Amino acid sequence: MYSTTKTALIDGIHARIITVEADLSTGMPMFDMVGYLSSEVREAKERVKTALHNCNISLPAKRITVNLYPANLRKCGTGFDLPIAIALLLAMGLANEEIARDILFVGELSLNGRILPVNGVLPIVCDGKNNGITKFVVPGQNETEAKLVDGVEIYCFETLEELLAFLNGEPYRPRACEHPVASQEKKSVDFSEICGQQYLKRACEVAAAGMHNMLLIGSPGTGKTMISQRLATILPPLNQEERLELSKIYSVCGLLSGCDSLMDERPFRSPHHTISSAGLIGGGANPRPGEISLAHKGVLFLDELTEFQKHTMEVLRQPLEEHEVRLVRANCAVTYPADFLLLAAMNPCDCGYYPDMQRCRCSAGTLQRYFGKVSQPLIDRIDLCVEAPQVSYADLTQKGHGESSAAIRKRVVHCHRIQCERFRGENFFYNSKIPVSKLEEYCALGESESRFMKDVFEKQQLTARTYHKLLRVARTIADLDQSPEIKIRHLTEAVCYRTVDKRFWGGA
């Protein structure tokens, strides 16, 4: 006998519909599985056989063939266990084919027949719905995640026996959620807690307003990390499309399970400096998203930048330009979104006090080696390079609180609205993303402004990329000033955010 069921394969942050075929025919008893399968999918044969046996179901002494197609797509993951078992039960005539026909199944099986949770249920349900499927059977522990998608029917079961009873006509009885619902962490930090450092606060506001990458350089104890941890609190709320896309990424990584809503906070990711390049951009034998994708639409903070391996830092170059990462392996190629705001912090030298030569103990060679840890091409891709000054005693002991994140966020949100209106009809949304071909249209300069920028370009020996970044930053500063035109004062402030890298790296 022959039967089919539907399941899905995670491809990046999307799902591809997979058909599972099962055929029972006369011949020498054996169990074959085909369809370009990874090792964990091939192992499903043993899990399914044992799970059925422990549910008092014995496979017949026939030639059993299971095929997963399209056969040109490599199947990986453990979510194929349940659809394979259902296909076999249908072929054996132990389940009602009419009931199972329009359902997509996904889940892992334990040896005693329990249905275990899997990653990526949200994109499976979401993309399954886009392909016309409206009924889904998912593990009980994935129930809250699956029900984030409207307009579909979700059936959740804890054991294979419960599911088999449902497929034989027993009515479905939804049960109260037996699994704890994970609440998303709310940020408890605020800019009002920062003493002084008005220059750094202003730089953070400009970075958030135009989604510009930023590097903070300063001696230990100047508040670089403290300010960086608060940058995400002044970013605008996510829109519905961004919430769904970000939630898909976290679902694929297994970080959304149990949440009763889509991601509603912009992420702030701060990986340790010992992270590998695969951990940062994604990868592995079965590719999965890295930290830059988990920071999508949010902030990726690299503290102690010079302590990261140089190769790890250099892999950021292409994602910073393209806002996505393409991972190509011998057996697959996947694309993950990676549109993040890069925020990095570092000391000015090994001892932490350069260029204060009275306190700095580093030699010229030591300084050169230290600055060489961060390459010029990577610095060139950072819009704002800001030096963090020492906090004065007066600032540290001042009474009252500084400006709150909510107040700064209002200005940032207003600036984002200006950009949204300006770039309506374009395929980009922020000033930092303006392509070179559009700079003359959106960052036009008057005669005096052009002369000013010519002098800056020649005196500071800017590269073309740095010059274009100055224009984009100036456009953001003008938007914060609610000025339709870029003035010299906006250009001057933008240039101030690039002079520090000349001091440390000898030029832009």
C-alpha positions as CSV (number, residue, x, y, z in Angstrom):
1,M,0.0,0.0,0.0
2,Y,1.0,3.6,-0.7
3,S,0.4,6.8,1.3
4,T,1.7,10.3,1.6
5,T,1.9,13.0,4.3
6,K,3.1,16.6,4.3
7,T,5.9,18.1,6.4
8,A,8.4,21.0,6.1
9,L,12.1,21.6,5.9
10,I,13.7,24.7,7.3
11,D,15.7,26.6,4.6
12,G,17.3,29.7,6.2
13,I,14.4,31.3,8.1
14,H,11.8,30.0,5.6
15,A,10.2,26.6,5.2
16,R,10.0,24.3,2.2
17,I,7.1,21.9,1.9
18,I,8.2,18.2,1.9
19,T,6.1,15.2,0.9
20,V,6.8,12.0,2.7
21,E,5.9,8.9,0.7
22,A,5.6,5.4,2.3
23,D,5.2,2.2,0.3
24,L,4.6,-1.3,1.6
25,S,5.1,-4.0,-1.0
26,T,5.7,-7.8,-1.1
27,G,9.3,-8.8,-1.1
28,M,12.2,-9.5,1.3
29,P,11.5,-7.6,4.6
30,M,13.5,-4.5,4.8
31,F,13.1,-0.8,5.7
32,D,14.7,1.7,3.2
33,M,14.7,5.5,3.4
34,V,15.7,7.7,0.5
35,G,15.6,11.3,-0.5
36,Y,19.0,13.0,0.2
37,L,19.0,12.4,4.0
38,S,21.3,13.6,6.7
39,S,22.5,11.3,9.4
40,E,19.8,12.4,11.9
41,V,17.0,11.8,9.3
42,R,18.4,8.3,8.5
43,E,18.3,7.6,12.2
44,A,14.6,8.4,12.2
45,K,14.0,4.8,11.0
46,E,15.1,3.3,14.3
47,R,13.3,5.9,16.4
48,V,10.1,5.4,14.4
49,K,10.3,1.6,14.5
50,T,10.9,1.5,18.3
51,A,8.2,4.2,19.0
52,L,5.6,2.2,17.0
53,H,6.6,-1.0,18.8
54,N,6.2,0.7,22.2
55,C,2.7,1.8,21.1
56,N,1.9,-1.9,20.4
57,I,2.1,-1.4,16.6
58,S,4.4,-3.8,14.7
59,L,5.6,-3.1,11.2
60,P,4.6,-5.9,8.7
61,A,7.1,-8.2,7.3
62,K,7.2,-6.5,4.0
63,R,9.5,-4.3,1.9
64,I,9.1,-0.8,3.3
65,T,10.3,2.2,1.3
66,V,10.0,5.8,2.6
67,N,10.9,8.7,0.3
68,L,11.1,12.4,1.1
69,Y,10.8,14.6,-1.9
70,P,11.9,16.8,-3.6
71,A,14.9,14.5,-3.5
72,N,17.4,17.3,-4.6
73,L,17.0,19.1,-1.2
74,R,19.1,17.8,1.7
75,K,16.8,16.8,4.6
76,C,18.2,17.5,8.1
77,G,16.7,17.8,11.5
78,T,14.6,15.6,13.7
79,G,11.2,17.0,12.8
80,F,10.7,14.3,10.2
81,D,10.1,11.5,12.7
82,L,6.4,12.2,13.2
83,P,5.4,12.5,9.5
84,I,7.4,9.3,8.7
85,A,5.5,7.5,11.4
86,I,2.1,8.8,10.2
87,A,2.9,7.9,6.6
88,L,3.6,4.3,7.7
89,L,0.4,4.2,9.8
90,L,-1.6,5.4,6.7
91,A,0.1,2.8,4.5
92,M,-0.8,0.1,7.0
93,G,-4.4,1.2,7.1
94,L,-4.2,2.1,10.8
95,A,-5.2,5.8,10.4
96,N,-7.9,7.6,8.4
97,E,-6.4,9.0,5.2
98,E,-9.3,11.5,4.8
99,I,-8.5,13.1,8.1
100,A,-4.7,13.2,7.6
101,R,-4.8,14.4,4.0
102,D,-4.8,18.2,4.6
103,I,-2.6,18.2,7.7
104,L,1.1,19.1,7.9
105,F,2.9,17.1,10.5
106,V,6.1,18.0,12.3
107,G,7.7,16.6,15.4
108,E,10.4,14.3,16.9
109,L,9.6,11.0,18.4
110,S,11.1,9.5,21.6
111,L,11.5,5.7,21.8
112,N,8.4,5.4,24.0
113,G,6.2,7.3,21.6
114,R,6.2,10.8,23.1
115,I,6.2,13.7,20.6
116,L,9.1,16.0,21.3
117,P,9.5,19.7,20.4
118,V,11.5,20.9,17.4
119,N,13.0,24.2,16.3
120,G,11.5,26.4,13.6
121,V,7.8,25.7,14.1
122,L,6.9,29.4,13.5
123,P,8.3,29.6,10.0
124,I,6.9,26.2,9.2
125,V,3.3,27.3,10.2
126,C,3.7,30.7,8.6
127,D,5.1,29.5,5.3
128,G,2.8,26.5,5.3
129,K,-0.1,28.9,5.5
130,N,1.3,30.8,2.5
131,N,1.3,27.5,0.6
132,G,-2.4,26.9,1.3
133,I,-2.1,24.6,4.3
134,T,-4.4,25.5,7.1
135,K,-4.1,22.5,9.5
136,F,-0.9,21.6,11.5
137,V,0.0,18.9,14.0
138,V,2.8,20.1,16.2
139,P,4.3,18.9,19.5
140,G,2.6,20.0,22.6
141,Q,5.6,22.1,23.8
142,N,5.5,24.0,20.5
143,E,1.8,25.0,20.9
144,T,2.2,28.6,22.0
145,E,4.7,29.2,19.2
146,A,2.5,27.7,16.5
147,K,-0.5,29.7,17.6
148,L,1.3,33.0,16.9
149,V,0.1,32.6,13.3
150,D,-3.6,33.6,12.8
151,G,-6.0,31.8,10.4
152,V,-4.8,28.2,10.9
153,E,-5.9,25.2,12.9
154,I,-3.3,23.9,15.4
155,Y,-3.5,20.4,16.8
156,C,-1.1,19.6,19.7
157,F,-0.4,16.1,21.1
158,E,1.9,14.8,23.7
159,T,2.1,11.1,22.5
160,L,1.7,9.2,19.2
161,E,-1.2,7.2,20.7
162,E,-3.2,10.4,21.3
163,L,-2.5,11.5,17.7
164,L,-3.5,8.1,16.3
165,A,-6.8,8.3,18.1
166,F,-7.5,11.7,16.6
167,L,-6.6,10.4,13.1
168,N,-9.2,7.6,13.6
169,G,-12.0,10.0,14.2
170,E,-11.8,10.7,18.0
171,P,-12.7,14.4,18.6
172,Y,-9.8,16.8,19.4
173,R,-9.8,18.0,22.9
174,P,-7.7,21.1,23.5
175,R,-6.1,21.1,26.9
176,A,-5.0,23.9,29.1
177,C,-1.4,24.8,28.4
178,E,0.7,22.5,30.7
179,H,4.0,24.2,29.7
180,P,5.3,27.4,31.3
181,V,4.9,30.5,29.1
182,A,8.2,32.3,28.7
183,S,8.0,36.0,29.1
184,Q,10.3,38.2,27.0
185,E,12.8,40.1,29.1
186,K,12.1,43.8,29.4
187,K,15.0,46.2,29.5
188,S,15.5,47.7,33.0
189,V,18.3,50.1,32.0
190,D,17.9,53.7,31.1
191,F,19.9,56.6,29.8
192,S,18.9,58.7,32.9
193,E,21.4,56.5,34.9
194,I,24.4,57.9,32.9
195,C,26.3,60.6,34.7
196,G,27.6,63.3,32.3
197,Q,29.0,62.1,29.0
198,Q,26.7,64.4,27.0
199,Y,28.9,64.0,23.9
200,L,28.5,60.2,24.0
201,K,24.8,60.4,24.5
202,R,24.4,62.7,21.5
203,A,26.5,60.3,19.4
204,C,24.2,57.4,20.5
205,E,21.2,59.5,19.5
206,V,22.6,60.2,16.1
207,A,23.5,56.5,15.6
208,A,20.0,55.3,16.6
209,A,18.3,58.0,14.5
210,G,20.0,56.9,11.3
211,M,20.9,53.3,12.2
212,H,24.6,54.2,11.9
213,N,27.4,51.9,13.1
214,M,29.5,53.3,15.9
215,L,32.8,52.7,17.6
216,L,33.5,54.0,21.2
217,I,37.2,54.4,22.2
218,G,38.1,55.4,25.7
219,S,40.0,54.5,28.8
220,P,38.7,52.0,31.3
221,G,35.9,53.3,33.5
222,T,34.6,56.0,31.1
223,G,31.2,54.3,30.7
224,K,31.5,52.8,27.2
225,T,29.8,49.5,28.1
226,M,27.2,51.2,30.3
227,I,26.1,53.5,27.5
228,S,26.3,50.8,24.9
229,Q,23.9,48.6,26.9
230,R,21.3,51.4,26.7
231,L,21.4,52.1,23.0
232,A,18.7,49.6,22.2
233,T,16.3,51.4,24.6
234,I,16.1,54.5,22.3
235,L,15.5,52.6,19.1
236,P,11.9,52.8,17.7
237,P,9.5,49.9,18.2
238,L,9.5,47.0,15.7
239,N,6.8,47.0,13.0
240,Q,4.7,43.9,12.4
241,E,6.9,42.7,9.5
242,E,10.1,43.1,11.5
243,R,8.6,41.3,14.5
244,L,7.6,38.4,12.3
245,E,11.0,38.2,10.6
246,L,12.9,38.5,13.8
247,S,10.7,35.9,15.5
248,K,11.4,33.4,12.7
249,I,15.1,33.7,13.3
250,Y,14.7,33.0,17.0
251,S,12.3,30.1,16.3
252,V,14.9,28.5,14.0
253,C,17.4,28.8,16.8
254,G,15.0,27.3,19.4
255,L,14.9,30.6,21.3
256,L,11.2,31.4,20.8
257,S,9.7,28.2,22.3
258,G,7.1,29.0,25.0
259,C,6.7,32.8,24.1
260,D,3.1,33.8,23.9
261,S,3.8,36.7,21.4
262,L,6.1,37.6,18.6
263,M,9.3,39.4,19.5
264,D,8.4,42.9,20.5
265,E,11.8,44.2,21.7
266,R,14.7,45.1,19.5
267,P,17.5,42.6,20.3
268,F,20.7,43.5,22.0
269,R,23.4,40.8,21.5
270,S,26.7,41.0,23.2
271,P,28.8,37.9,22.3
272,H,32.0,37.2,24.3
273,H,35.3,38.0,22.5
274,T,36.2,34.2,22.3
275,I,33.3,33.6,19.8
276,S,34.3,31.9,16.6
277,S,33.5,33.3,13.1
278,A,30.9,30.6,12.6
279,G,29.2,31.6,15.9
280,L,29.2,35.2,14.8
281,I,27.9,35.0,11.2
282,G,26.3,31.5,11.4
283,G,27.3,28.2,9.9
284,G,28.0,24.6,11.0
285,A,27.4,21.3,9.3
286,N,23.7,22.0,9.3
287,P,23.8,25.8,9.1
288,R,22.0,27.9,11.7
289,P,21.9,31.7,12.3
290,G,24.8,33.4,14.1
291,E,24.9,36.4,16.4
292,I,24.6,38.9,13.6
293,S,21.3,37.4,12.6
294,L,20.1,37.2,16.2
295,A,20.8,40.9,16.3
296,H,18.7,41.6,13.2
297,K,16.9,44.9,13.5
298,G,18.7,45.5,16.8
299,V,22.2,46.1,18.2
300,L,25.2,43.9,18.0
301,F,27.7,45.0,20.7
302,L,31.3,43.9,20.5
303,D,32.9,44.9,23.8
304,E,36.7,44.9,23.9
305,L,36.9,44.8,20.1
306,T,40.7,44.3,20.0
307,E,40.3,41.0,22.0
308,F,38.3,39.4,19.2
309,Q,40.2,37.3,16.7
310,K,41.1,39.3,13.7
311,H,39.6,36.8,11.3
312,T,36.4,36.9,13.3
313,M,36.1,40.6,13.0
314,E,36.9,40.6,9.3
315,V,33.9,38.3,8.4
316,L,31.7,41.3,9.4
317,R,32.7,43.3,6.3
318,Q,30.3,41.8,3.8
319,P,27.3,41.6,6.1
320,L,27.8,45.3,7.1
321,E,27.5,46.2,3.4
322,E,24.8,43.8,2.2
323,H,22.7,43.4,5.5
324,E,22.5,39.7,5.0
325,V,24.8,36.7,5.2
326,R,25.0,34.0,2.6
327,L,26.4,30.7,3.8
328,V,27.5,28.3,1.0
329,R,28.4,24.7,1.9
330,A,29.0,21.7,-0.3
331,N,25.5,20.4,0.2
332,C,23.5,23.6,0.7
333,A,23.3,27.4,0.5
334,V,21.2,29.4,2.9
335,T,20.7,33.2,3.4
336,Y,20.0,34.8,6.8
337,P,19.0,38.4,7.3
338,A,21.6,40.5,9.2
339,D,20.5,44.1,9.2
340,F,21.9,45.2,12.5
341,L,23.5,48.3,14.1
342,L,27.1,47.5,14.9
343,L,28.3,49.0,18.2
344,A,31.8,48.4,19.3
345,A,34.0,49.5,22.2
346,M,37.7,49.3,22.8
347,N,40.5,50.8,25.0
348,P,42.9,53.3,23.2
349,C,45.9,51.0,23.9
350,D,47.0,48.0,25.9
351,C,47.4,50.0,29.2
352,G,44.3,52.0,28.4
353,Y,45.6,55.6,28.7
354,Y,46.8,56.6,25.2
355,P,47.2,59.5,24.1
356,D,47.9,60.7,27.7
357,M,51.6,60.2,27.4
358,Q,52.1,60.9,31.1
359,R,50.1,57.9,32.1
360,C,50.5,55.7,29.0
361,R,53.3,53.1,29.2
362,C,53.1,51.7,25.7
363,S,55.9,52.0,23.2
364,A,55.5,53.1,19.6
365,G,55.8,49.5,18.5
366,T,53.2,48.3,21.0
367,L,50.8,51.0,19.9
368,Q,51.2,50.1,16.3
369,R,50.6,46.4,17.0
370,Y,47.5,47.3,19.1
371,F,45.9,49.5,16.5
372,G,46.7,46.9,13.8
373,K,44.3,44.5,15.5
374,V,41.5,46.4,13.9
375,S,41.9,46.7,10.2
376,Q,41.3,50.0,8.3
377,P,38.7,48.4,6.0
378,L,36.6,47.5,9.0
379,I,37.0,51.0,10.5
380,D,36.0,52.4,7.1
381,R,32.6,50.6,7.5
382,I,31.8,52.3,10.8
383,D,30.0,55.6,10.5
384,L,30.8,57.2,13.9
385,C,34.1,56.9,15.8
386,V,33.7,58.6,19.1
387,E,36.2,59.0,22.0
388,A,34.8,58.6,25.5
389,P,36.3,61.2,27.9
390,Q,36.9,60.6,31.6
391,V,34.0,61.4,33.8
392,S,34.5,64.4,36.0
393,Y,33.8,64.4,39.7
394,A,31.1,67.1,39.3
395,D,29.3,64.9,36.7
396,L,29.6,61.8,38.9
397,T,28.1,63.5,42.0
398,Q,25.5,65.7,40.3
399,K,22.0,65.6,41.8
400,G,19.0,64.5,39.8
401,H,18.8,62.3,36.8
402,G,19.8,63.0,33.2
403,E,17.5,62.8,30.2
404,S,15.6,59.5,30.0
405,S,15.6,56.9,27.3
406,A,11.9,57.7,26.6
407,A,12.7,61.3,25.9
408,I,15.5,60.5,23.5
409,R,13.5,57.8,21.9
410,K,10.8,60.3,21.0
411,R,13.3,62.3,18.9
412,V,14.6,59.2,17.3
413,V,11.1,58.0,16.4
414,H,10.4,61.3,14.8
415,C,13.6,61.2,12.8
416,H,12.7,57.7,11.6
417,R,9.3,58.9,10.5
418,I,11.0,61.6,8.4
419,Q,13.2,59.0,6.8
420,C,10.2,56.7,6.2
421,E,8.4,59.5,4.4
422,R,11.5,60.6,2.4
423,F,12.3,57.1,1.2
424,R,8.8,56.0,0.4
425,G,9.0,53.9,-2.8
426,E,12.7,53.1,-2.2
427,N,14.1,49.7,-1.1
428,F,15.9,51.2,1.9
429,F,14.5,53.0,4.9
430,Y,17.4,54.6,6.8
431,N,19.9,57.3,6.0
432,S,22.8,54.9,6.7
433,K,21.5,52.7,3.8
434,I,21.3,55.5,1.1
435,P,23.2,54.1,-1.9
436,V,25.9,56.1,-3.5
437,S,23.7,56.6,-6.6
438,K,21.1,58.4,-4.5
439,L,23.4,60.6,-2.4
440,E,23.2,63.6,-4.7
441,E,19.4,63.4,-4.5
442,Y,19.0,63.0,-0.7
443,C,22.2,64.6,0.6
444,A,22.5,67.6,-1.7
445,L,24.9,70.4,-0.6
446,G,24.9,74.1,-1.2
447,E,27.9,76.0,-2.5
448,S,29.3,76.9,0.9
449,E,28.7,73.3,2.2
450,S,30.4,71.9,-0.9
451,R,33.5,74.1,-0.3
452,F,33.6,73.0,3.3
453,M,33.5,69.3,2.4
454,K,36.2,69.8,-0.2
455,D,38.5,71.3,2.4
456,V,37.7,68.5,4.8
457,F,38.3,65.8,2.1
458,E,41.7,67.2,1.1
459,K,43.0,68.0,4.6
460,Q,41.9,64.8,6.2
461,Q,42.7,62.7,3.1
462,L,39.3,60.9,3.3
463,T,38.5,57.8,1.3
464,A,35.4,57.9,-0.9
465,R,33.6,55.5,1.4
466,T,34.3,57.7,4.5
467,Y,33.2,60.9,2.6
468,H,29.9,59.2,1.7
469,K,29.4,58.1,5.3
470,L,29.9,61.7,6.4
471,L,27.1,62.9,4.1
472,R,24.8,60.2,5.5
473,V,25.5,61.1,9.1
474,A,25.1,64.8,8.3
475,R,21.7,64.0,6.8
476,T,20.7,62.3,10.0
477,I,21.9,65.2,12.1
478,A,19.9,67.6,9.9
479,D,16.8,65.4,10.4
480,L,17.2,65.6,14.1
481,D,17.5,69.3,13.7
482,Q,14.3,69.2,11.5
483,S,16.2,70.9,8.8
484,P,15.3,69.9,5.2
485,E,18.7,71.0,4.0
486,I,22.2,69.9,5.2
487,K,24.0,73.0,6.7
488,I,27.6,73.5,7.7
489,R,26.8,73.0,11.4
490,H,25.5,69.5,10.5
491,L,28.6,68.7,8.5
492,T,30.8,70.0,11.2
493,E,29.2,67.7,13.8
494,A,29.5,64.7,11.4
495,V,33.2,65.4,10.9
496,C,33.7,65.5,14.7
497,Y,32.5,61.9,14.8
498,R,35.3,60.9,12.4
499,T,38.4,62.8,13.7
500,V,39.2,60.3,16.4
501,D,40.1,57.5,14.0
502,K,42.7,59.7,12.4
503,R,44.4,60.1,15.8
504,F,44.5,56.3,16.3
505,W,44.8,54.9,12.8
506,G,46.5,57.8,11.1
507,G,43.7,58.6,8.8
508,A,40.3,57.7,7.4
